[in-house]
Amino acid sequence: MSQKGPGNKPALAVVSSTTSGSALDVPPILPLTLQNIDYEVEGQRYLKDINLEIQDCPATVILGPNGAGKTLLLRICHGLLQSTRGRMQWHNEKIARLPSSQAMVFQRPVMFRRSVRQNIDYALKVCKVPSTERQQRLNAAMESAGLSHLANRPARKLSGGEQQRLALARAWAFRPQVMFLDEPAAHLDPGATRQIEDMIKQIQLSGTRIVIVTHDLGQARRIAQRVVFMYRGRVLENRSAEHFFQSPDTKEARAFVAGELLW
Amino acid sequence: MSEAFSPLSAALSLVFSGDQALGEIVLLSLKVSLTAVFIASIIALPIGATLAIYRFPGHGIIVAVLNSLMGLPPVVLGLIVYLLLSRAGPLGQYGLLFTPEAMIIAQTFLVLPIIAALSRQTLADLHGQYQEQFRSYRLGAVSSILTLLWEGRFSLVTAILAGFGRASAEVGAVMIVGGNINHVTRLMTTTIAMETSKGDFSLALGLGIVLVFIIVMVNMLAALIQGLERRA
């Protein structure tokens, strides 16, 4: 399997060989269709008439300046929030409802007050991964995050970068079809960011589809196959990354790609 | 001077010689309080967790009532339990008044609001941290509660110890519903009250020493557990 991206080889173990018996073997839940989605709190409209299809593609980046509504949209897609109006439809609703078919990694990683190993084991149990597979999944997940040597360390004692790697590994451990990532590297230094991006590439290679929110243009360029560009609660563009970065349709996207301040 | 010291030396010799009467009272006290705290915990922890996770009509009132019940005077509680258990009361047919079981019932109701209110506070804070992750895992009510209880294990043990401290130190409720009957319902606190009023200080002081020792131990245990929490 050839490496993608700008020639930087991940320092992490290749994990694509361990996808047997996963949610990836069941019918795909993507595309996800959103129709006329509005999100309102106390009269304030944060998302405005969103019509969007998130396609079955390795990495979709939701891009836009702060306050565009990216995180809200992600939370609605994952079912953490209910839209005020509109309709949302997975290609396969029944499977999309299983806890093992979608995962989310938050901007600030949520760590349980347990060891690294127990954090992953908890996720595997919640997602009903059979106990015969659990041990192997656990080890693969810790290895993918480069945390095997810290298996028994309390998760909350890890550094910020290690915690976010653990959060990714914990989400990936049950092989979701779709993984939502909310600015997973927002609080991290460049080295830790690079490690996170390497992990994201590995996760893509294993077949899990990534939907990631970012305001970081460089990160978007490195990861995206498709770009959903948001601005002030609206989706302005939804197209292939290549097209988006070469010739954005809207003036807002052109300004954003050119690095001009826009909010 | 010597008059003040003679009961103290008598008390110390009672404690360290393993006096049978003293031992019997200490054991019964521990049995009553530990059983009450155990039963109260089983009821109070799920109540605390449920109140921490769910919002429903009347939620605020229940929490306020629970918080104020933490300061319920033991004698008032003793009076209520007495009326319930007395021959003419609704539970009179079971003949529980003036038995250790009556004291367990009274202490259970005494510490239940303490454990429920303290655990609700702890678990509500934790739930704020974990809420979205739980929803992401599509976790049901029972799994959410069990996970929260485990995540809050250190603080919850502290809450339970606070309940135990309250139960073992109170005198009002057990005096009323137990009756302080020799060899049946005589606890450390009730014995201290009685012996003192009789002017017989050595047993009272001996029991006082044991009681204070137990309370100190409980608090040291709580501090130890908080130390463990910081490392987890």
Interface residues (C-beta under 8 A of the other chain):
Chain A: R75 H78 G79 L80 R97 L98 P99 Q102 A103 M104 F106 V110 F112 R113 R114 Y122 A123 V126 C127 P154 R156 K157
Chain B: Q129 Y130 E132 Q133 R135 S136 Y137 R138 L139 S143 T147 E151 R153 R231 A232
